[in-house]
Every structure is written in structure tokens, then in C-alpha cells.
């Protein structure tokens, strides 16, 4: 089964300002809000905000996919010479995520459904 697009993540310099913009100006309903992660209810694919960092500058975007079996996905792509700057790794929230490099140097995230 193909990966599903789960998240579009925008890295932001000011979480409060960004939440107010997308909530009050754009009209997206807030699903979850915190200083480290805010998410809007936008159908099957969520739009989320994450604090910017040196690695992820404000105003840039990332995507997150989900798959049924993360380890199997990881092994399959590795066998096709895809590089993983982050192999499946347990995250603070309890789940596992991996990041792979695409042909343009982007590093989409992938987690288990």
C-alpha cells in the first residue's frame, strides 16, 4: 500500500502569531495548540505548525507520510539506495518516525499509521 500524506508542516518564528493568522484570518479550525506543535483540522491531511530552528527556517515547509509498516518501508527504500538521515527512531511523543532524502534534498518524515 502506498504511503498516505498525513501532514503539511510549516516552520514558524512566532507560534501565537501564526496560529492567530491561520485561525482568525484564513479560518482553519484549531485541532490542537501548544508552543511546540499546533494543528488544524483540514480533512485527511492535517496542516501543522512547528517552531522554526537553525535546521528548519521560518516559512519553510515539510511533509509527513504514514505507512502501515514503518520498518518494512524503511528496508524497501534502503534497498533502492534511498538515504535516511534519520532511520526509524522513537520520538518524545512515543511513536516512531524516519526521514528520507528525496531527489531534491528535501527530507520528508514517515511514521506508522
N, C-alpha and C positions, 0 to 999 in steps of 0.2 A: 504494500500500500504506500502511496506517495506521502511525503511529509505534508502537513497542513500548516498554513500560515496562521500563527496564533497571535503574535504581537507585532505592532509597529511601535518602536520606542524612540522618542525624541529626547535628546540630552539637553537639559536646560540649566541656565545660570541661576534662575530665581524660581523655585518651585511654586511659591504662592502666586507670583505674578502670572506664571504660565497656566496654573490651574484656573485662576480667575478668567484669563483670556479664553481658554477653551470652553469653560463652563458658561460664563456670562456673555461673552461676545459671540462665539461660534455656536453655543447651545448644546454642547455634548453633556449628557448626564454623567455625573461622577459615580463610579462604581466603588472606588476605594481611594483614600487620600492620606498620604503621610509625607514627612520630609524626604524620605528616601525612595518613594515609589508612589505614584498616583496613576490611577487607571480610570478610563472612561468606558461606559457601556456603548459599544459600537457594533453590535452583532457578533458574528462568529469570530471575527478578528478584533482584538482589543487594541486601543490606542493608549499607550502609557507614557509617562514622563519619568525620567530618572535624572538625578543630579549630574551635571557635566563634570568632567575630570580632565586631567592632562591627556589621557588616552582618548577620551571621547569629548570633543569640544562642544560647547553650547551651539545649538542649531543643527547639529548633525543627527542622523537617524540610523537605527539598526533594526533588523528584523529578527523575529524569533519563530522558529518552527516547532511542531511537535510530531513525534513518531510513536508508533506502538512499542517498538523495542529499541531503545537508545543504543545499547551495546551492539546489536546487530547492524544498525545503521552506521555506527562508527566503524566497525570492521569492514563493512561493504565499501564505504567510501575510501578507507585507508587502502584497500586492495586495488583501488583505482588511482592511487597516488595522490589523493587529496590530503593536504596538510591540515593538522588540527593544532592551533596554538593552545587550545585548552581541550584535552581529552575529557570524556565523561568525568565530572568532578562534583562531589556533594557540595551543595550550596547552603548558606546560612538558613534559608527557608525550609531546608530538609530534602528538597528534590535534587536531582542530578541534571546538570547542563553540560553541553560541549559547545565549542566554537570551531568552525572550519573556515578555511580561506577559499573564497571564490576566485574566479579568473581576474577580477578587478582589484583584488586586495581587501575586499570587504570581509567581515568576519561574522556571518550570521550565527545566531545561537540556535541550538536544538535541544529539546528536552523530551521526556516521556509524556505521553497523554495522561 
